[in-house]
Amino acid sequence: MEHTRGKSDLDHLRDYHEGIKSASRNFPVYKETLQQLVMVSEEYALALDANTRSISVDDTILKWFEDFYAWVQSNASANVVVVLPRSEAVKQELKGFFEKCPAVVLQHATVPLSFQPSYDEILDSLRNVMSSRESVRAWTELEGAEAQAVVELLDVILDNISMQDRLWRPCIDVTKKLCGKLKFFPVSFSLLPGSVRKLSEKAIARGGFSDVFKGLYEGKEVALKVIRPQERESTDVRHAKMFTREAVIWKRLQHPNVLPFHGIDTTLFPSQTTLVSDWMPRGHVRDYLRKNPQANRLRLILDVVEGLVYLHGLDIIHGDLKSMNILVDHQHVARIADFGLTNLNYHSQMVSRTAAEVGTVRWSAPELIDPPSSGSTIPTRQSDIYALAMVMWEMSTGMIPFHESTREATVIHRVMSAKRPLRPKASDAPDLSDELWSLIERCWGQDWQFRPDAPSVAIVVRRLQEA
């Protein structure tokens, strides 16, 4: 809005105020906080109208109105998809206008000012963005600093909303996609440089695409998970995406039966990101049961089921449930780990995955091995339940599924032929009751539609444990 010849400073101020009031209606963030300044400017303008002789408009006041109008207009006319990632900068700019507001203007406030912009004021706009596929796509296609700004915004939002909030899942999904594509994490994920120390020079354990070292963090033993370098660059890229996806989802999980995650370290291993989690001294659950044959297997099975109930309640599909990914802590509690193949299911959209990314064949449901639609597999709650059945069988018998078959092709043939591991003799698996066996059979049923859900499994196992 340019100065018009023939208009007085008072007329220009009124024009700026009307422009501020009009543009503020379309302001995408911090509307409540903004309205405090809008109201103050209006009260000052009204006072001018009533006392044109006793109240003067000096250059400082006029300049503040002019600058404030230009700023409000600029943000109000911008696409919310563009403004939201700048919300922290917008908040600071808004604070700046409040701090620079001339005292003579502020003294006309008729109510006490409480100028504390909060992230609650941007949630409505964020919900609108997340409900639009086009807006979400626009964010996931961002690069560089703009993408980082979105990631940092969503990280703060995720810190301030409940996991039951409908906004939680899409925020996690967009974060996961951007971080996986651009290979970076929110700043909050990074542990202080030098706070993590390596205790072992050689890997203590090896996963499908990573090595695990022992370390120390804040006086406690921790596990350091690092990607193992691959010969093929394309494999390295795929594993890096899985690694990033694992960290983004894992960071948000808090449950007694899920392995605790501390954050990432970028200093211990050259050019490598390290995932830092609690150290599980008793190893994976099958190894633990081999060393502790008198352990309460039903209680450990219930631990796993409760962890899966928690994940599925958040619409999180684990995708790689097996005994090697279930660890036992100091208190002999089983905790689900390894979220490299974990994904989200929300808004009726499922995440397709190539066959190469599916969990180990011996725990994979038939619909994942030979998917109904060619070209991709679709992990679901039901495929997790199938894998859970194999885990319950493992924990009851101490053996891996189809242990008698050394070739994966043979296992695949048996699974697709609806053949399953046999029930051992009662003397070999005394905890495997008729009711537990019946539950296992229902969970690994060939038709996924007839498998029970995790809460139903928990009810049965809890009853058996309490009997």
Backbone torsions as a table, in degrees:
resi	resn	phi	psi	omega
1	MET	NA	114.8	-176.0
2	GLU	-93.5	153.7	174.5
3	HIS	-60.2	137.6	178.5
4	THR	-108.6	130.8	179.6
5	ARG	-59.3	140.2	178.0
6	GLY	92.4	-14.6	178.9
7	LYS	-90.0	143.1	177.1
8	SER	-81.4	166.9	176.2
9	ASP	-58.9	-36.1	179.2
10	LEU	-64.0	-41.5	177.7
11	ASP	-63.3	-42.5	178.5
12	HIS	-62.4	-41.4	-179.9
13	LEU	-62.5	-42.5	178.1
14	ARG	-60.9	-41.5	179.3
15	ASP	-61.9	-44.4	179.1
16	TYR	-61.5	-43.5	-179.3
17	HIS	-62.2	-45.8	179.1
18	GLU	-61.7	-38.0	177.7
19	GLY	-65.2	-41.0	177.7
20	ILE	-62.1	-46.6	-177.7
21	LYS	-63.1	-42.0	-179.5
22	SER	-67.7	-47.2	-177.2
23	ALA	-68.3	-30.7	-176.4
24	SER	-63.7	-23.8	179.7
25	ARG	-64.1	-27.8	-179.1
26	ASN	-104.1	11.3	-179.0
27	PHE	-68.7	128.1	-169.7
28	PRO	-80.6	-20.3	-176.0
29	VAL	-138.3	156.7	175.9
30	TYR	52.5	43.0	-176.4
31	LYS	-64.1	-42.1	-177.3
32	GLU	-63.7	-43.8	179.3
33	THR	-66.1	-42.6	179.3
34	LEU	-59.5	-39.7	-176.9
35	GLN	-61.1	-26.3	177.5
36	GLN	-63.3	-43.9	178.1
37	LEU	-70.3	-35.9	178.1
38	VAL	-62.2	-43.6	-179.7
39	MET	-65.4	-40.5	179.1
40	VAL	-62.9	-43.6	-179.9
41	SER	-65.7	-34.9	178.8
42	GLU	-68.7	-42.6	179.7
43	GLU	-63.8	-35.2	177.5
44	TYR	-69.1	-41.8	179.4
45	ALA	-63.7	-39.9	178.0
46	LEU	-65.5	-38.7	178.3
47	ALA	-64.0	-36.8	177.2
48	LEU	-63.5	-43.8	-179.7
49	ASP	-60.6	-36.2	-176.9
50	ALA	-83.1	-21.1	-175.7
51	ASN	-136.4	57.3	-175.5
52	THR	-62.1	-25.0	-177.6
53	ARG	-85.5	-35.9	-173.7
54	SER	-90.4	-15.8	-179.7
55	ILE	-115.0	124.6	-179.3
56	SER	-103.3	160.0	177.1
57	VAL	-114.0	105.4	179.3
58	ASP	-90.2	175.0	-175.4
59	ASP	-63.3	-35.3	-178.9
60	THR	-63.2	-45.2	-179.9
61	ILE	-64.9	-46.9	-179.2
62	LEU	-61.3	-40.0	180.0
63	LYS	-65.1	-39.3	178.6
64	TRP	-63.1	-45.8	178.6
65	PHE	-61.1	-42.4	-178.9
66	GLU	-62.9	-47.9	-178.8
67	ASP	-66.8	-40.5	-179.3
68	PHE	-65.0	-42.5	177.1
69	TYR	-59.3	-47.7	-178.2
70	ALA	-61.1	-39.3	-178.7
71	TRP	-69.1	-46.5	179.1
72	VAL	-62.2	-44.7	-179.4
73	GLN	-61.4	-43.0	-178.2
74	SER	-62.3	-45.2	-178.5
75	ASN	-75.0	-34.5	-179.0
76	ALA	-68.8	-30.4	-178.0
77	SER	-88.3	-9.0	-178.9
78	ALA	-82.7	155.0	177.1
79	ASN	-66.4	135.5	-179.0
80	VAL	-59.3	-29.7	177.9
81	VAL	-62.6	-29.7	179.2
82	VAL	-84.9	-38.9	-175.2
83	VAL	-73.3	-40.7	-175.6
84	LEU	-54.6	-46.7	178.6
85	PRO	-61.6	-20.2	178.5
86	ARG	-93.4	12.1	-170.6
87	SER	-59.7	-34.8	177.9
88	GLU	-66.4	-42.5	177.7
89	ALA	-65.3	-40.8	178.4
90	VAL	-60.7	-41.9	179.1
91	LYS	-60.3	-44.8	179.8
92	GLN	-66.3	-38.7	178.4
93	GLU	-65.5	-39.9	178.5
94	LEU	-63.9	-41.5	175.8
95	LYS	-60.7	-38.8	179.5
96	GLY	-61.2	-41.5	178.9
97	PHE	-66.7	-35.7	177.7
98	PHE	-65.6	-44.7	-178.2
99	GLU	-67.0	-30.9	-178.2
100	LYS	-92.3	-3.6	-179.3
101	CYS	-62.4	125.1	-177.5
102	PRO	-55.3	140.2	-177.8
103	ALA	-57.4	-35.7	-178.9
104	VAL	-65.4	-27.1	176.2
105	VAL	-77.9	-46.1	-177.6
106	LEU	-62.6	-31.6	-176.2
107	GLN	-69.3	-9.9	177.9
108	HIS	-89.8	2.3	177.8
109	ALA	-63.9	130.4	-178.5
110	THR	-92.4	-10.7	176.5
111	VAL	-130.5	153.1	178.3
112	PRO	-61.5	137.6	179.9
113	LEU	-89.9	134.4	175.7
114	SER	-123.8	84.8	-170.0
115	PHE	-91.3	83.0	-179.7
116	GLN	-134.8	82.8	179.3
117	PRO	-56.5	135.6	-179.0
118	SER	-129.2	157.1	-179.3
119	TYR	-68.5	-15.9	175.2
120	ASP	-60.2	-26.7	-176.2
121	GLU	-77.3	-6.2	178.9
122	ILE	-110.7	-2.2	-174.0
123	LEU	-64.3	-40.1	-179.3
124	ASP	-61.2	-44.0	178.7
125	SER	-64.7	-38.7	179.6
126	LEU	-66.0	-38.9	177.9
127	ARG	-62.5	-39.4	178.5
128	ASN	-63.6	-41.7	178.9
129	VAL	-63.8	-46.7	-175.8
130	MET	-70.1	-17.7	177.6
131	SER	-86.9	-5.1	-179.6
132	SER	-108.1	117.9	-180.0
133	ARG	-62.4	-36.1	179.5
134	GLU	-64.7	-41.6	179.8
135	SER	-67.0	-42.8	178.6
136	VAL	-62.3	-42.4	179.0
137	ARG	-62.6	-39.6	179.2
138	ALA	-61.0	-39.0	178.4
139	TRP	-69.2	-43.9	-176.4
140	THR	-70.5	-13.3	177.9
141	GLU	-94.6	-0.9	179.9
142	LEU	-68.3	158.3	178.5
143	GLU	-129.4	165.2	169.8
144	GLY	54.4	-136.7	-173.9
145	ALA	-62.1	-34.6	179.8
146	GLU	-65.8	-41.9	177.8
147	ALA	-65.0	-42.1	178.8
148	GLN	-60.8	-38.4	179.4
149	ALA	-63.3	-40.7	177.5
150	VAL	-63.6	-45.2	-179.7
151	VAL	-59.8	-44.4	-179.3
152	GLU	-66.9	-38.9	176.9
153	LEU	-60.6	-50.4	-177.1
154	LEU	-65.6	-32.4	178.0
155	ASP	-62.8	-43.0	178.2
156	VAL	-66.5	-41.8	178.8
157	ILE	-60.5	-45.1	-179.3
158	LEU	-63.5	-28.1	176.1
159	ASP	-71.4	-19.6	-170.7
160	ASN	-116.1	2.8	177.1
161	ILE	-121.7	159.2	178.9
162	SER	-76.1	151.7	175.6
163	MET	-64.7	-18.8	178.5
164	GLN	-84.0	-10.1	177.8
165	ASP	-66.2	135.7	-178.7
166	ARG	-63.0	-16.9	179.1
167	LEU	-77.3	-20.6	-172.5
168	TRP	-61.3	-48.4	-174.5
169	ARG	-65.0	-50.0	178.5
170	PRO	-64.2	-32.4	177.3
171	CYS	-64.2	-43.3	177.8
172	ILE	-63.3	-42.6	-175.3
173	ASP	-66.1	-43.8	178.5
174	VAL	-64.7	-41.8	177.6
175	THR	-59.4	-46.1	-179.1
176	LYS	-61.0	-43.7	-178.3
177	LYS	-66.7	-45.0	-179.3
178	LEU	-67.0	-44.5	-179.6
179	CYS	-65.6	-39.8	178.9
180	GLY	-66.1	-38.5	-178.5
181	LYS	-70.9	-41.8	-172.1
182	LEU	-104.6	-0.9	174.8
183	LYS	58.3	48.2	170.7
184	PHE	-140.1	166.7	-178.3
185	PHE	-124.3	161.2	170.7
186	PRO	-58.8	149.7	-178.5
187	VAL	-57.0	-34.6	-176.5
188	SER	-65.2	-17.8	-179.5
189	PHE	-73.2	-25.6	-171.9
190	SER	-78.1	127.6	174.2
191	LEU	-80.2	155.5	-177.7
192	LEU	-59.2	133.8	177.8
193	PRO	-55.0	131.9	179.5
194	GLY	87.2	-6.2	-177.9
195	SER	-80.7	-15.6	179.5
196	VAL	-111.7	133.4	179.9
197	ARG	-122.4	140.5	179.4
198	LYS	-86.5	130.4	179.9
199	LEU	-103.0	-15.1	179.8
200	SER	-129.7	135.0	178.3
201	GLU	-84.1	-25.1	178.2
202	LYS	-107.9	149.9	-179.8
203	ALA	-62.3	135.5	177.4
204	ILE	-82.5	-31.6	-179.3
205	ALA	-147.7	159.0	179.4
206	ARG	-128.8	132.1	175.7
207	GLY	-102.3	-166.1	-178.1
208	GLY	-61.7	-38.6	-179.5
209	PHE	-139.6	14.8	-176.7
210	SER	-141.1	160.7	174.4
211	ASP	-114.5	149.3	-180.0
212	VAL	-119.5	125.8	177.4
213	PHE	-111.7	161.4	177.0
214	LYS	-95.1	139.2	-178.7
215	GLY	-142.9	-175.2	179.9
216	LEU	-134.1	131.0	178.8
217	TYR	-142.1	123.2	-179.3
218	GLU	52.3	40.6	176.5
219	GLY	79.7	3.0	-178.9
220	LYS	-118.1	147.0	176.5
221	GLU	-70.1	137.2	-179.4
222	VAL	-134.5	162.4	174.2
223	ALA	-99.2	135.7	179.9
224	LEU	-112.9	109.7	-176.5
225	LYS	-101.2	123.7	-175.2
226	VAL	-130.9	139.8	176.9
227	ILE	-64.8	134.6	175.6
228	ARG	-83.7	125.5	-179.6
229	PRO	-56.8	140.1	-179.8
230	GLN	-114.0	156.3	179.8
231	GLU	-69.7	-38.2	-177.7
232	ARG	-91.8	129.3	-178.8
233	GLU	-62.3	-38.0	-178.8
234	SER	-62.9	-35.7	177.8
235	THR	-68.2	-41.6	177.1
236	ASP	-58.3	-43.2	-179.2
237	VAL	-63.8	-45.1	-179.7
238	ARG	-62.9	-43.2	179.9
239	HIS	-66.3	-37.1	178.3
240	ALA	-62.7	-39.4	178.2
241	LYS	-65.1	-42.8	178.5
242	MET	-62.8	-40.8	-179.7
243	PHE	-62.2	-45.2	179.7
244	THR	-65.1	-45.3	178.9
245	ARG	-59.0	-41.9	179.1
246	GLU	-58.5	-47.8	-177.5
247	ALA	-63.6	-43.5	-176.2
248	VAL	-61.5	-43.3	-179.6
249	ILE	-76.7	-45.4	-176.4
250	TRP	-59.1	-37.4	-178.8
251	LYS	-56.3	-29.2	-173.9
252	ARG	-93.9	-5.0	-174.6
253	LEU	-90.5	129.1	177.5
254	GLN	-139.0	106.3	-178.5
255	HIS	-159.0	145.9	-179.5
256	PRO	-58.7	-20.8	-178.3
257	ASN	-111.8	22.8	173.3
258	VAL	-123.5	134.4	-179.3
259	LEU	-59.8	125.1	-179.8
260	PRO	-67.9	139.4	-179.7
261	PHE	-114.4	133.7	-177.9
262	HIS	-96.7	-38.6	-177.0
263	GLY	151.8	-161.5	-177.7
264	ILE	-119.5	151.6	174.9
265	ASP	-124.1	138.8	-178.7
266	THR	-120.2	14.5	-175.6
267	THR	-112.7	-24.5	-174.2
268	LEU	-69.7	-41.4	-177.2
269	PHE	-117.4	125.7	-177.9
270	PRO	-55.1	128.6	175.8
271	SER	57.8	22.1	-178.9
272	GLN	-128.0	145.5	173.2
273	THR	-95.0	135.9	-179.1
274	THR	-113.8	129.5	174.1
275	LEU	-90.8	127.1	-175.5
276	VAL	-109.8	122.3	-179.1
277	SER	-136.4	171.4	176.3
278	ASP	-58.2	145.0	175.0
279	TRP	-83.9	129.7	179.7
280	MET	-104.3	98.3	-170.6
281	PRO	-68.1	-19.1	-175.1
282	ARG	-97.6	5.8	173.2
283	GLY	74.2	-165.7	-179.8
284	HIS	-77.9	161.0	-166.5
285	VAL	-66.2	-35.0	179.9
286	ARG	-67.6	-41.4	177.7
287	ASP	-65.6	-39.7	178.5
288	TYR	-60.8	-43.9	-178.9
289	LEU	-69.2	-31.3	176.7
290	ARG	-64.9	-38.9	180.0
291	LYS	-82.5	-20.1	-178.6
292	ASN	-129.4	70.3	-174.0
293	PRO	-62.5	-19.9	-179.1
294	GLN	-90.5	2.7	-179.1
295	ALA	-62.0	153.9	179.8
296	ASN	-76.4	96.5	-175.1
297	ARG	-67.5	-38.3	-179.6
298	LEU	-62.9	-39.0	179.1
299	ARG	-65.5	-39.6	178.2
300	LEU	-66.9	-39.0	176.1
301	ILE	-61.8	-42.0	179.1
302	LEU	-63.0	-37.4	175.9
303	ASP	-55.6	-47.0	-178.2
304	VAL	-64.8	-44.3	-178.9
305	VAL	-63.3	-42.6	179.4
306	GLU	-62.8	-39.0	176.8
307	GLY	-62.7	-39.6	-179.9
308	LEU	-71.0	-36.7	175.1
309	VAL	-57.9	-43.4	178.7
310	TYR	-61.3	-49.0	-178.6
311	LEU	-62.2	-48.3	-178.2
312	HIS	-65.7	-29.9	176.4
313	GLY	-64.7	-22.5	176.8
314	LEU	-97.8	10.1	-175.8
315	ASP	61.6	33.0	178.0
316	ILE	-104.1	124.1	177.8
317	ILE	-99.1	123.5	-177.0
318	HIS	-69.0	-53.1	173.6
319	GLY	85.5	-7.6	-178.7
320	ASP	-152.3	46.0	-177.9
321	LEU	-77.2	123.3	176.3
322	LYS	-163.5	166.5	-173.7
323	SER	-60.3	-33.4	-179.8
324	MET	-64.8	-21.3	-179.6
325	ASN	-102.4	16.8	175.3
326	ILE	-123.0	115.0	-174.6
327	LEU	-108.1	159.0	-177.5
328	VAL	-116.9	129.3	-175.0
329	ASP	-90.6	-172.3	-178.1
330	HIS	-58.9	-34.3	-177.2
331	GLN	-89.8	14.3	178.5
332	HIS	65.0	31.0	177.4
333	VAL	-101.1	134.6	179.2
334	ALA	-81.5	137.7	-179.4
335	ARG	-132.1	132.5	177.9
336	ILE	-74.0	136.0	-179.3
337	ALA	-134.1	-175.8	175.5
338	ASP	58.6	88.1	-178.1
339	PHE	-105.6	27.9	-178.2
340	GLY	-65.8	-28.2	179.2
341	LEU	-106.5	9.9	-177.9
342	THR	-71.6	143.9	177.1
343	ASN	-147.9	172.7	-177.5
344	LEU	-107.5	151.9	172.3
345	ASN	-129.5	112.4	179.1
346	TYR	-147.4	157.6	-178.4
347	HIS	53.2	37.0	178.5
348	SER	60.9	17.6	177.4
349	GLN	-104.5	129.2	176.3
350	MET	-106.3	151.5	-177.3
351	VAL	-95.0	114.6	179.5
352	SER	-76.9	153.4	-177.2
353	ARG	-144.6	140.9	178.5
354	THR	-70.1	158.7	-177.1
355	ALA	-58.3	-30.8	-178.2
356	ALA	-65.8	-19.3	-176.2
357	GLU	-97.1	-2.8	-177.7
358	VAL	-71.2	150.6	178.1
359	GLY	-61.8	174.0	-175.5
360	THR	-53.0	138.7	-173.3
361	VAL	-55.4	-38.8	-175.1
362	ARG	-63.9	-18.8	179.2
363	TRP	-111.9	2.3	-174.0
364	SER	-88.8	133.7	178.9
365	ALA	-66.9	152.7	-178.2
366	PRO	-57.5	-34.5	-179.0
367	GLU	-69.7	-18.5	175.5
368	LEU	-85.5	-33.3	179.9
369	ILE	-71.7	-41.3	179.5
370	ASP	-131.8	81.2	-173.3
371	PRO	-64.5	145.7	179.1
372	PRO	-57.5	-41.5	177.8
373	SER	-98.9	128.8	-173.3
374	SER	-68.4	147.8	171.4
375	GLY	100.4	-21.1	-179.9
376	SER	-152.8	161.8	174.6
377	THR	-114.2	155.0	-177.6
378	ILE	-128.9	93.8	177.1
379	PRO	-61.1	140.6	-177.2
380	THR	-139.1	175.1	172.5
381	ARG	-57.7	-39.3	-177.2
382	GLN	-66.4	-36.0	177.5
383	SER	-71.3	-31.0	172.6
384	ASP	-64.3	-39.7	179.8
385	ILE	-64.9	-38.9	175.9
386	TYR	-59.3	-48.1	179.5
387	ALA	-62.1	-36.8	177.4
388	LEU	-60.6	-39.2	177.7
389	ALA	-59.6	-43.5	178.0
390	MET	-63.5	-37.7	178.5
391	VAL	-66.0	-42.8	178.5
392	MET	-62.5	-38.6	176.9
393	TRP	-65.2	-44.8	177.4
394	GLU	-56.6	-48.5	-175.3
395	MET	-69.6	-24.7	178.6
396	SER	-82.5	-30.8	-173.4
397	THR	-108.3	-23.2	-176.1
398	GLY	81.0	8.4	-178.4
399	MET	-119.4	157.6	175.5
400	ILE	-81.2	153.1	179.1
401	PRO	-58.6	138.6	179.0
402	PHE	56.3	40.2	-177.0
403	HIS	-60.6	-24.0	-178.8
404	GLU	-77.4	-12.2	-179.9
405	SER	-104.5	119.0	-178.4
406	THR	-87.0	-21.7	-176.9
407	ARG	-99.0	133.7	179.3
408	GLU	-62.4	-35.0	-179.7
409	ALA	-60.6	-37.5	178.4
410	THR	-66.2	-41.1	178.5
411	VAL	-62.1	-45.5	179.6
412	ILE	-58.7	-44.9	179.9
413	HIS	-60.5	-42.6	-178.7
414	ARG	-66.4	-43.0	-179.9
415	VAL	-62.5	-45.3	-178.3
416	MET	-70.9	-18.0	176.5
417	SER	-92.7	12.4	178.5
418	ALA	64.6	25.2	175.2
419	LYS	-91.7	141.9	-178.2
420	ARG	-131.7	165.9	176.0
421	PRO	-55.4	145.1	-177.3
422	LEU	-80.7	155.8	175.1
423	ARG	-77.7	125.4	-179.6
424	PRO	-74.1	168.9	175.9
425	LYS	-63.4	150.7	-177.9
426	ALA	-57.6	-33.2	-179.4
427	SER	-69.4	-25.2	179.8
428	ASP	-87.7	-20.3	-179.9
429	ALA	-144.8	72.0	-174.5
430	PRO	-62.4	-23.2	-179.8
431	ASP	-85.4	-4.9	-177.0
432	LEU	-88.5	83.2	-178.2
433	SER	-73.7	168.9	178.0
434	ASP	-59.6	-40.3	-177.4
435	GLU	-69.2	-39.1	177.9
436	LEU	-67.5	-39.8	178.4
437	TRP	-63.0	-41.1	178.4
438	SER	-61.9	-39.6	178.3
439	LEU	-64.3	-44.7	179.1
440	ILE	-59.1	-43.4	-179.0
441	GLU	-63.3	-38.1	178.0
442	ARG	-69.0	-35.6	-177.8
443	CYS	-71.2	-31.7	179.8
444	TRP	-102.9	23.3	177.5
445	GLY	-55.7	148.5	-176.4
446	GLN	-65.1	-38.7	-179.9
447	ASP	-90.7	113.3	-175.4
448	TRP	-59.9	-25.4	-175.9
449	GLN	-66.7	-20.8	-175.9
450	PHE	-103.5	5.8	176.8
451	ARG	-78.8	142.7	178.3
452	PRO	-70.7	160.0	175.7
453	ASP	-86.9	170.7	-174.8
454	ALA	-60.7	-44.2	178.5
455	PRO	-59.9	-36.4	178.7
456	SER	-66.9	-39.8	176.9
457	VAL	-63.0	-41.8	-179.0
458	ALA	-61.1	-39.2	179.7
459	ILE	-60.1	-45.7	-178.5
460	VAL	-66.1	-49.5	-177.1
461	VAL	-64.5	-37.5	179.0
462	ARG	-63.9	-40.5	178.8
463	ARG	-65.1	-41.5	178.6
464	LEU	-65.2	-38.9	-179.4
465	GLN	-66.8	-36.0	-177.2
466	GLU	-82.7	-14.6	-177.0
467	ALA	-67.0	NA	NA
